[in-house]
Amino acid sequence: MVSVLVCDDQELVRDALRVVLSEDDQIEIRRAASGVSDAVSALDADGVDVAVIDVRLPDESGLSIADWIRDHRPSTKVVLISVRVSDELLVEAASLGVAAVVDKSIGVFELSRIVREVSAGRNFLTRDVVRAAQSRLETRGFARLSNLGEVDREIMGLIAQGMSDREIATKVYLSPQTVRNRVSRLLTNLGRENRTQLALMVAEYDDLNHRFSH
C-alpha cells in the first residue's frame, strides 16, 4: 500500500485528489494539507511514501515543501502538480529531488500510475529530460535571467508592473539615465526587443515562485 499526502490550497481540488487517488486500491491517502506549513507539520509528524503537491500555494511555492522533504524526509517521493509545466519548473524541481512534475489536467488513472511508479523508485525527471529543459531555457534566455544581480532583478520586476524608467529610478535609487542604460543592457543580454517582452518574460518566470514581483 502506497501512503500519500495531498497538498492543494483549494478545498475542491484537494478533495478531488483524495477521491481520485483513493479509488486505486494500492493507494492510501494518509494526510491532506492546504499549504506549506500544514504539509510540513503533517510530514514531520508522520512520513508518507509519496507527497502529491500543488506548485502554487497561498503562502509559498510547493517547491518549498519539496525542499523541506529533501532535507528532513528523504525517503518520501514528491510529485508536483501544476496548471503549467514549464522548463523552469522541471529544472528547479529536479534540483530538489522531485520525482515527477505533472499537469493538473492529467487523467485519473495516469496520476495514480505515476504515484505508484514513483513510490516504486521511478524518477520521471531523468537526466535527458532535465538537459532538454535546460537547453530550451538557455535558448529563451531564462538561464541568464536567473543569474541577474539584485538591482537588475528589481528593475525587471518593476518593468513587469508597468513602471516607467523615471518611476523605477525612484524605487531603486538610481538616476533615470542609469535605469535606461540598464534596461537597454537587459534587452540585449536577454535577447528581447522591447519592455513588453521583458514584462512577459518576468510574468512567465514569476509564475513559478514569485521571484520578481510581489
For each residue, the residues with C-beta under 8 A, 3 or more apart:
1: 26 27 28
2: 26 27 28 49 50 115 116 119
3: 28 30 48 49 50
4: 21 27 28 29 30 31 48 49 50 51 52 115
5: 29 30 31 32 33 39 42 43 48 50 51 52 53
6: 14 17 18 21 29 31 32 33 52 53
7: 14 32 33 34 35 38 39 51 52 53 54 57 62 65
8: 13 14 17 34 53 54 57 81
9: 14 34 35 54 56 57 58
10: 13 14
11: 14 15 34
12: 15 16
13: 8 10 16 17 54 104
14: 6 7 8 9 10 11 17 18 32 34
15: 11 12 18 19
16: 12 13 19 20
17: 6 8 13 14 20 21 52
18: 6 14 15 21 22 29 32
19: 15 16 22 23
20: 16 17 23 108 111 112
21: 4 6 17 18 24 27 29 52 111 112 115
22: 18 19 27 28 29
23: 19 20 108 112
24: 21 27 112 115 116
25:
26: 1 2 116
27: 1 2 4 21 22 24 112 115 116
28: 1 2 3 4 22
29: 4 5 6 18 21 22 32
30: 3 4 5 46 48
31: 4 5 6 39 42 43 46 48
32: 5 6 7 14 18 29 42
33: 5 6 7 38 39 41 42
34: 7 8 9 11 14 38
35: 7 9 38 39 57 58 59 60
36: 39 40 57 59 60 62 64 65
37: 40 41 59
38: 7 33 34 35 41 42
39: 5 7 31 33 35 36 42 43 51 53 65
40: 36 37 43 44 65 68
41: 33 37 38 44 45
42: 5 31 32 33 38 39 45 46
43: 5 31 39 40 46 47 48 51 65 68 69 72 73 76
44: 40 41 72 73
45: 41 42
46: 30 31 42 43
47: 43 73 75 76
48: 3 4 5 30 31 43 51 76
49: 2 3 4 75 76 77 119
50: 2 3 4 5 76 77 78 79 115 118 119
51: 4 5 7 39 43 48 65 66 69 76 77 78 79
52: 4 5 6 7 17 21 79 81 111 115
53: 5 6 7 8 39 62 65 66 78 79 80 81
54: 7 8 9 13 57 62 80 81 82 104
55: 61 62 63 80 81 82 89 208
56: 9 61 62 82 83
57: 7 8 9 35 36 54 60 61 62
58: 9 35
59: 35 36 37
60: 35 36 57 64
61: 55 56 57 64 208 209 210
62: 7 36 53 54 55 56 57 65 66 80
63: 55 66 67 80 92 93 96 208 209
64: 36 60 61 67 68
65: 7 36 39 40 43 51 53 62 68 69 78
66: 51 53 62 63 69 70 78 80 93 96 97 98
67: 63 64 70 71 96
68: 40 43 64 65 71 72 73
69: 43 51 65 66 72 73 74 76 78 97
70: 66 67 74 96 97
71: 67 68 74
72: 43 44 68 69
73: 43 44 47 68 69 76
74: 69 70 71 97
75: 47 49
76: 43 47 48 49 50 51 69 73
77: 49 50 51 99 118 119
78: 50 51 53 65 66 69 93 96 97 98 99 100
79: 50 51 52 53 98 99 100 101 102 114 115 118
80: 53 54 55 62 63 66 89 93 98 100 101 102
81: 8 52 53 54 55 101 102 103 104 106
82: 54 55 56 85 86 89 101 102 103 104
83: 56 103 104
84: 89 103 207
85: 82 89 90 101 102 103
86: 82 89 90 204 207 208
87: 90 91 133 134 136 137 140 142
88: 91 92 133 137 142 146 204 205 208
89: 55 80 82 84 85 86 92 93 101 208
90: 85 86 87 93 94 101 125 129 130 133
91: 87 88 94 95 130 133 134 137
92: 63 88 89 95 96 208 209
93: 63 66 78 80 89 90 96 98 101 125
94: 90 91 97 98 125 129 130
95: 91 92
96: 63 66 67 70 78 92 93
97: 66 69 70 74 78 94
98: 66 78 79 80 93 94 101 125
99: 77 78 79 118 122 123 124 125
100: 78 79 80 114 118 123 124 125
101: 79 80 81 82 85 89 90 93 98 124 125
102: 79 80 81 82 85 106 110 111 114
103: 81 82 83 84 85 106
104: 13 54 81 82 83
105:
106: 81 102 103 110 111 114
107: 110 111
108: 20 23 111 112
109: 112 113
110: 102 106 107 113 114
111: 20 21 52 102 106 107 108 114 115
112: 20 21 23 24 27 108 109 115 116
113: 109 110 116 117
114: 79 100 102 106 110 111 117 118 124
115: 2 4 21 24 27 50 52 79 111 112 118 119
116: 2 24 26 27 112 113 119 120
117: 113 114 120 122 124
118: 50 77 79 99 100 114 115 121 122 123 124
119: 2 49 50 77 115 116
120: 116 117
121: 118
122: 99 117 118
123: 99 100 118 126
124: 99 100 101 114 117 118 129
125: 90 93 94 98 99 100 101 129 130
126: 123 129 130
127: 130 131
128: 131 132
129: 90 94 124 125 126 132 133
130: 90 91 94 125 126 127 133 134
131: 127 128 134 135
132: 128 129 135 136
133: 87 88 90 91 129 130 136 137
134: 87 91 130 131 137 138 143
135: 131 132 138 139
136: 87 132 133 139 140
137: 87 88 91 133 134 140 142 143
138: 134 135 141 142 143 144
139: 135 136
140: 87 136 137 191
141: 138 144 145 189 190 191 192 201
142: 87 88 137 138 145 146 201 205
143: 134 137 138 146 147
144: 138 141 147 148 189 190
145: 141 142 148 156 190 201 205
146: 88 142 143 205
147: 143 144
148: 144 145 152 153 156 186
149: 152 153
150: 153 154
151: 154 155 172 174 182
152: 148 149 155 156 182 186
153: 148 149 150 156 157 211 212
154: 150 151 157 158 171 172 212
155: 151 152 158 159 168 172 179 182 183 186
156: 145 148 152 153 159 160 186 198 201 202 212
157: 153 154 160 161 202 206 212 213 214
158: 154 155 161 163 167 168 171 172
159: 155 156 162 163 168 183 195 198 199 202
160: 156 157 198 199 202 203 206 212 213
161: 157 158 213
162: 159 199
163: 158 159 167 168 171
164: 167 168
165: 168 169 176 179 180 183
166: 169 170 176 179
167: 158 163 164 170 171
168: 155 158 159 163 164 165 171 172 179
169: 165 166 172 173 174 175 176 178 179
170: 166 167 173
171: 154 158 163 167 168
172: 151 154 155 158 168 169 179
173: 169 170
174: 151 169 178 179 182
175: 169 178 179
176: 165 166 169 179 180
177: 180 181
178: 169 174 175 181 182
179: 155 165 166 168 169 172 174 175 176 182 183
180: 165 176 177 183 184
181: 177 178 184 185
182: 151 152 155 174 178 179 185 186
183: 155 159 165 179 180 186 187 195 198
184: 180 181 187 188
185: 181 182 188 189
186: 148 152 155 156 182 183 189 190 192 198
187: 183 184 190 192 193 194 195 198
188: 184 185 191
189: 141 144 185 186
190: 141 144 145 186 187 198 201
191: 140 141 188
192: 141 186 187 197 198 201
193: 187 197
194: 187 197 198
195: 159 183 187 198 199
196: 199 200
197: 192 193 194 200 201
198: 156 159 160 183 186 187 190 192 194 195 201 202
199: 159 160 162 195 196 202 203
200: 196 197 203 204
201: 141 142 145 156 190 192 197 198 204 205
202: 156 157 159 160 198 199 205 206 212 213
203: 160 199 200 206 207
204: 86 88 200 201 207
205: 88 142 145 146 201 202 208 211 212
206: 157 160 202 203 209 210 211 212 213
207: 84 86 203 204
208: 55 61 63 86 88 89 92 205 211
209: 61 63 92 206
210: 61 206 213 214
211: 153 205 206 208
212: 153 154 156 157 160 202 205 206
213: 157 160 161 202 206 210
214: 157 210
